[in-house]
């Protein structure tokens, strides 16, 4: 079971996505979402748009 709880900034200042995965809280960075199957699909549309904008910006560098 995967449940999206929100986003927050960690101690390093990076934005992490907070999930409850099988009863355990996980804080996952954007680039690590692929390591957790199903987490990206659980994100709201606004978070997916932000990730797409970040990827678009990085592709222009």
N, C-alpha and C positions, 0 to 999 in steps of 0.2 A: 504494500500500500504506500502510495506517495501522495503527500499533501503539501502544497505550496503555502508558506507562511508569510513571505514578504522579502524585502531586501534590507540590507543595512551595510554600514561601513565597518570594516574590521580595524584592528589596531594599526595596520599599515596604511590605512586610508583607501583601500581597495573596496569596491562594491562587491558584496557577496549575496547570493540568493539563498534563502533559508528554507529548507524542506524538512518535513518529517518523513523519514523513510523507514518503514517497518518498525515504527515506534521510537526511532532514534533521530535526534536533531542533527542535520548536516548543513554546514555552510559551504556552498559551492561557488567558486569563481566562474566567471563567464566562459573562460577557455576550457574549463574542466567539465562542462555540462555533458559533453559527449561520453564521458566515463560513467555516467549514471543514466542508464537507459530509462526513458519515460519522464525524466525531469523536465526536459525542454518542452515537451508536449503539455505539461501541467502549468507552464507559465501563462500569465494573462497576456492578452494581445498587446498591451502597452509595453510590457517587458520585452516581448519578442520584437517590437518595433525599435526599441532602444538598442537591442543587440544587433539588429540589421543595420541601423545607422552607424554603430560602432564599426562593424565589419566593412561597410561602404567607405567610411573615413579611412580605415587602415589600408584598404586596397588602393587608395589614391596616393599613398606615401611612396 
